[in-house]
Amino acid sequence: MNTVEQNMQTEQAEPVEEQLNWKRFVLDIVETLILAVILFVGINAISARVRVDGYSMQPTLEDGEFILVNKMSYQWSEIERGDIIVFHFPLNPEEELIKRVIGLPGDKVQVQNNQVYVNGLPLSEPYISQLPAYSGEWVVADGYLFVLGDNRNNSNDSKDWGPLPIENIVGKAVLIYWPPPMWGVIEHTDVFAAQ
């Protein structure tokens, strides 16, 4: 009789145990999904991933490269000349562009004789593909930046559509992460370095 009772108790315990295993499995999946959503939202709150589309930043960035953008960088530091930034294009806010900061609020930017000057000082620009073949003069108002592409003669930038509202900035480009042979940190050059 004891053997029969033990067998019945064992048979009853197995379905309860199976039920507990399924509940635990479902709970694990739900916890994993919630954690994935939290991580996704958190990562997107502090960073963006952007594809370089076009040749306006050559030779620094190539068409088709994917870059990581730090959306929080200007929460803790100031925008500097030479920073490479991603921003919403003022003429079409749905479009994001990537350019180099040349002029800050209050600066006078001048391009003449194939040289860019900021407040009368010539910039040292080892990163450009060609010397600028255009000329002009711009004064950067408060709340704006003057941005240019490194491929100076083949870039749609502030020389064409004017200063960039600072509020349009998405963040600072920090890293090339695709394709693998191009992996690396993006250098933000001091544009007033000795020539």
C-alpha positions in Angstrom: 0.0 0.0 0.0 2.8 2.4 0.8 4.3 1.8 -2.6 1.1 2.7 -4.4 0.7 5.9 -2.3 4.3 6.9 -3.1 3.7 6.4 -6.8 0.5 8.5 -6.7 2.3 11.3 -4.8 5.2 11.2 -7.3 2.8 11.3 -10.3 1.0 14.3 -8.7 4.3 16.1 -8.0 5.5 15.9 -11.6 2.7 17.9 -13.2 3.0 20.6 -10.5 6.8 20.7 -11.1 6.3 21.0 -14.9 3.8 23.8 -14.3 6.4 25.6 -12.2 9.1 25.1 -14.8 6.8 26.6 -17.6 5.9 29.6 -15.4 9.6 30.2 -14.6 10.5 29.9 -18.3 7.8 32.4 -19.3 8.9 34.8 -16.5 12.5 34.5 -17.7 11.4 35.5 -21.2 9.4 38.5 -19.9 12.3 39.7 -17.7 14.7 39.4 -20.7 12.4 41.4 -23.0 11.9 44.1 -20.3 15.7 44.3 -19.8 16.2 44.5 -23.6 13.7 47.3 -23.9 15.3 49.3 -21.0 18.8 48.8 -22.6 17.5 49.8 -26.0 15.8 53.0 -24.7 18.8 53.9 -22.5 21.4 53.4 -25.3 19.3 55.4 -27.7 18.9 58.2 -25.2 22.7 58.8 -25.0 23.8 57.7 -28.4 22.9 57.5 -32.1 24.1 55.5 -34.9 24.4 57.3 -38.2 25.4 56.3 -41.7 27.7 58.6 -43.7 25.9 59.3 -46.9 28.0 61.1 -49.5 31.5 62.5 -49.9 31.3 65.8 -48.2 33.5 64.7 -45.2 36.3 63.0 -47.2 39.0 62.2 -46.4 38.0 62.1 -42.7 34.8 60.0 -43.3 33.9 57.9 -46.2 30.5 57.2 -47.9 28.8 54.2 -46.3 30.7 54.3 -43.0 28.6 54.0 -39.8 29.5 56.2 -36.9 28.5 56.3 -33.2 27.3 59.7 -32.0 27.4 60.9 -28.4 24.2 62.7 -27.8 25.2 63.8 -24.3 28.7 65.2 -25.1 27.6 68.8 -25.0 25.7 68.4 -21.8 29.1 68.3 -20.0 31.4 70.2 -22.4 31.4 73.1 -24.7 31.3 72.9 -28.5 34.8 73.5 -29.9 36.1 74.5 -33.3 37.2 71.3 -35.1 34.4 69.1 -33.6 32.7 66.8 -36.0 28.9 66.9 -35.3 25.7 65.4 -36.6 22.7 67.7 -36.8 19.3 68.1 -38.3 19.6 70.0 -41.6 18.0 73.4 -41.2 16.3 73.3 -44.6 14.9 69.8 -44.0 14.9 68.7 -40.3 14.1 65.1 -41.3 17.6 64.9 -42.8 20.7 64.5 -40.7 24.1 65.8 -41.9 27.6 65.6 -40.5 30.1 68.5 -40.7 33.0 70.0 -38.9 32.5 73.1 -36.6 34.5 76.0 -37.9 32.9 79.1 -36.3 31.3 79.6 -32.9 28.8 82.3 -31.9 30.3 85.7 -32.4 33.1 84.5 -34.8 33.8 86.1 -38.1 34.6 83.4 -40.7 36.3 84.4 -43.9 37.4 82.3 -46.9 39.8 84.0 -49.3 42.8 82.9 -51.4 42.1 79.2 -50.7 42.4 79.8 -46.9 39.8 79.8 -44.1 40.2 82.4 -41.4 38.3 82.7 -38.1 38.6 86.1 -36.4 41.5 86.9 -38.7 43.5 83.8 -37.8 44.2 81.2 -40.5 43.1 77.7 -39.7 45.4 74.7 -39.8 43.4 72.1 -41.7 45.4 68.9 -42.5 42.1 67.0 -42.7 40.7 68.7 -45.8 40.8 67.0 -49.2 41.4 70.3 -51.2 41.8 73.9 -50.5 38.6 75.9 -50.8 38.1 77.3 -54.3 35.5 79.8 -53.2 35.4 82.9 -51.1 33.1 84.6 -48.7 32.6 86.2 -45.3 30.1 85.3 -42.6 29.5 86.5 -39.0 28.1 83.8 -36.7 25.2 85.1 -34.6 24.5 84.0 -31.0 22.9 80.5 -30.9 24.5 79.5 -34.2 27.5 77.7 -35.6 29.3 77.8 -38.9 30.0 74.3 -40.2 31.9 73.1 -43.3 32.6 69.7 -44.8 36.2 68.5 -45.0 35.7 68.0 -48.8 35.4 71.8 -49.0 34.6 72.1 -52.7 32.0 69.3 -52.7 30.0 69.9 -49.6 26.6 71.5 -49.0 27.3 73.4 -45.7 27.1 76.8 -44.0 28.7 78.5 -47.0 25.6 77.5 -49.0 22.7 77.7 -46.5 24.0 79.8 -43.7 24.8 79.2 -40.0 23.5 76.2 -38.1 21.2 76.7 -35.1 22.8 75.1 -32.1 19.5 73.5 -31.2 19.7 71.4 -34.3 22.7 69.4 -33.0 22.1 65.7 -32.5 25.6 65.1 -31.0 29.3 64.7 -31.5 30.7 62.0 -33.8 33.0 59.8 -31.7 33.6 56.5 -33.4 33.6 54.7 -36.8 32.2 51.2 -36.1 31.5 49.9 -39.6 33.0 48.5 -41.8 35.5 46.7 -39.5 38.7 47.8 -41.4 37.8 51.4 -40.7 37.1 51.0 -37.0 38.5 53.9 -35.0 38.0 56.9 -32.9 37.2 60.1 -34.8 39.7 62.8 -34.2 38.5 66.3 -33.5 41.4 68.5 -34.6 42.5 71.8 -33.0 41.9 74.1 -36.0 44.3 76.8 -34.6 47.3 74.4 -34.2 50.6 75.7 -35.5 50.9 75.4 -39.3 
